[in-house]
Amino acid sequence: MDSRERSKVLFFFYKNRYLIIYTIIGFFSLALEQFIIQVLDNYIKTSFTNTVVGFLFGVLFAFIFNAKFNFRVPRNRLVRSLIYFFFISLISFAVQNQIRSFLNLDTGLDRYIISGFLFFFFYILHKMISFNTRKKVGLAIHLNNSQSIKKIYNKVGNYPDFIHVDLIDETFNINNISTNLGILDEILETWPKKAVQLHLMSNNHHFWIEKLEKYSNKVKLFIHDDSGNLIKRLKKQFADIDISIVVTENSDFKDDLLKDVNEIICLCVKNPGYSGQNYQHSMDKIILNYVSLKNKYNFKITLDGGVTNKIASKFDVENFVSASYVLESNNSRKKIIDLQTANKYINNE
């Protein structure tokens, strides 16, 4: 096996590590369940009681090891995850018993066999509900010719959850003008099924929104409006396009503005419009404030700028945007997966 094939094999295991670890934990939890039942059978003749106790110990074992070492569930979600995990496991157990009864199986291995047949279905349920800590990751692309969309696609494929587009004009950053809407067309053709965020970095809002109206059913637009006085007027004037807001260190608008948006971007770098900047830790308190408000006003949060897996693990937000952190890596797809599963870094900072 050459180095390229070895790299593909290693990446396959890395990509599917949650499933692999979950499978191993599941096997040992079943083994523990069966062991406890056999031990109790020597002392208690009520098989139903023995089965229930064995099942509970197996479920608790599987949850603790998955929550702690596999999916790395944040402490504030442990109770909710445990409740979901228990009920899904109970449904799985009941279905397996029905199948066992219907097929009249009593081999001693039937719990392993039936569990194996149903394994993947209930694994998906647990991953989507019990351990739903996966984040969405967007790839940031500037609307200029500094990068080839084809080369970018070859590096990341369909691994990004969405595409984040930066449109920058001379009123915002004269050193990195990125206004080529032809590249936006190419992006939409390259990733036709991906959602697109368009981060408008301009002080000439009306001019660009009029040009972007033809993309109204394809992109979600985010504008800078630190005072909060402009966005309401724009949303009324351009009702066909979804317009939301970018939060910066200088933002000073009233919280009730948030009830009119379903997502915000927290921009976490000092100089907007440049890639490769470090995360600005002065944004920590600002982000945490919006995290505390998102359930009240029902909006999602995207972090944009300087985001690494360690930064991503700090905040209970839904989306992250990255460019250089992903594209400058030798394995861009792995970096995207790292951001999507950033909870594994919670205790490693």
Secondary structure, DSSP 8 states (H G I E B T S, - for coil): --HHHHHHHHHHHHHTHHHHHHHHHHHHHHHHHHHHHHHHHTT---HHHHHHHHHHHHHHHHHHHIIIIIS---GGGHHHHHHHHHHHHHHHHHHHHHHHHHHT--SSSHHHHHHHHHHHHHHHHIIIIIT----EEEEEEESSTTS-HHHHHHHHTT-SSEEEEEEE-TTT-TTS-B--HHHHHHHHHHSTTSEEEEEEE-S-HHHHHHHHGGGTTTEEEEEE-TTSSSHHHHHHHTTTS-EEEEE-TT----GGGGGG-SEEEEE-SSSTT-SS----GGGHHHHHHHHHHHHHHT-EEEEESS--HHHHTTS--SEEEESHHHHTSS-HHHHHHHHHTGGGGTT--
